[in-house]
Amino acid sequence: MGLYVNKTADAAIVQIKQKNYPAKVAQYTDNLLLVGINYDKDTKQHSCVIEKL
């Protein structure tokens, strides 16, 4: 899961892929979900992107 403040949920997914986080848990399962969450401090809204790997 990637969590950002005042960016985008998609940017969090990009970070997960760039840092190759799924490889660190690949031995535990072959069904992984990538979850990117962003919280906007100004609007108090959050956004979420879930992607099956």
Phi and psi restraints in degrees (value plus and minus 20) as a CYANA .aco file:
   2 GLY   PHI    -134.6   -94.6
   2 GLY   PSI     118.3   158.3
   3 LEU   PHI    -147.8  -107.8
   3 LEU   PSI     107.5   147.5
   4 TYR   PHI    -145.6  -105.6
   4 TYR   PSI     136.5   176.5
   5 VAL   PHI    -140.6  -100.6
   5 VAL   PSI     107.1   147.1
   6 ASN   PHI      40.0    80.0
   6 ASN   PSI      17.1    57.1
   7 LYS   PHI    -149.3  -109.3
   7 LYS   PSI    -150.4  -110.4
   8 THR   PHI    -158.2  -118.2
   8 THR   PSI     136.1   176.1
   9 ALA   PHI     -85.5   -45.5
   9 ALA   PSI     -54.4   -14.4
  10 ASP   PHI     -83.0   -43.0
  10 ASP   PSI     -56.9   -16.9
  11 ALA   PHI     -83.9   -43.9
  11 ALA   PSI     -54.3   -14.3
  12 ALA   PHI     -86.0   -46.0
  12 ALA   PSI     -60.3   -20.3
  13 ILE   PHI     -83.3   -43.3
  13 ILE   PSI     -62.5   -22.5
  14 VAL   PHI     -79.2   -39.2
  14 VAL   PSI     -63.2   -23.2
  15 GLN   PHI     -82.6   -42.6
  15 GLN   PSI     -62.3   -22.3
  16 ILE   PHI     -76.9   -36.9
  16 ILE   PSI     -65.1   -25.1
  17 LYS   PHI     -90.4   -50.4
  17 LYS   PSI     -61.7   -21.7
  18 GLN   PHI     -83.3   -43.3
  18 GLN   PSI     -59.0   -19.0
  19 LYS   PHI    -106.5   -66.5
  19 LYS   PSI     -19.6    20.4
  20 ASN   PHI      36.6    76.6
  20 ASN   PSI      19.5    59.5
  21 TYR   PHI     -78.8   -38.8
  21 TYR   PSI     -57.7   -17.7
  22 PRO   PHI     -77.9   -37.9
  22 PRO   PSI     -52.5   -12.5
  23 ALA   PHI     -83.8   -43.8
  23 ALA   PSI     -47.6    -7.6
  24 LYS   PHI     -91.6   -51.6
  24 LYS   PSI     -40.1    -0.1
  25 VAL   PHI    -140.4  -100.4
  25 VAL   PSI     -10.4    29.6
  26 ALA   PHI     -79.3   -39.3
  26 ALA   PSI     -50.5   -10.5
  27 GLN   PHI     -91.7   -51.7
  27 GLN   PSI     -35.5     4.5
  28 TYR   PHI    -107.7   -67.7
  28 TYR   PSI     -52.3   -12.3
  29 THR   PHI    -181.1  -141.1
  29 THR   PSI     137.9   177.9
  30 ASP   PHI    -126.7   -86.7
  30 ASP   PSI     -18.0    22.0
  31 ASN   PHI    -133.1   -93.1
  31 ASN   PSI      79.0   119.0
  32 LEU   PHI    -135.6   -95.6
  32 LEU   PSI     122.9   162.9
  33 LEU   PHI    -134.3   -94.3
  33 LEU   PSI     113.9   153.9
  34 LEU   PHI    -117.1   -77.1
  34 LEU   PSI     111.1   151.1
  35 VAL   PHI    -144.6  -104.6
  35 VAL   PSI      99.5   139.5
  36 GLY   PHI    -133.1   -93.1
  36 GLY   PSI     107.9   147.9
  37 ILE   PHI    -146.8  -106.8
  37 ILE   PSI     116.8   156.8
  38 ASN   PHI    -146.8  -106.8
  38 ASN   PSI     120.7   160.7
  39 TYR   PHI    -140.9  -100.9
  39 TYR   PSI     106.8   146.8
  40 ASP   PHI    -117.6   -77.6
  40 ASP   PSI      93.0   133.0
  41 LYS   PHI     -84.1   -44.1
  41 LYS   PSI     -52.9   -12.9
  42 ASP   PHI     -92.0   -52.0
  42 ASP   PSI     -67.0   -27.0
  43 THR   PHI    -111.8   -71.8
  43 THR   PSI     -30.8     9.2
  44 LYS   PHI      42.4    82.4
  44 LYS   PSI       6.7    46.7
  45 GLN   PHI    -127.2   -87.2
  45 GLN   PSI     133.1   173.1
  46 HIS   PHI    -142.2  -102.2
  46 HIS   PSI     137.2   177.2
  47 SER   PHI    -152.2  -112.2
  47 SER   PSI     133.7   173.7
  48 CYS   PHI    -161.7  -121.7
  48 CYS   PSI     119.1   159.1
  49 VAL   PHI    -145.3  -105.3
  49 VAL   PSI     109.6   149.6
  50 ILE   PHI    -139.9   -99.9
  50 ILE   PSI     109.6   149.6
  51 GLU   PHI    -152.8  -112.8
  51 GLU   PSI     108.3   148.3
  52 LYS   PHI     -97.4   -57.4
  52 LYS   PSI     111.9   151.9
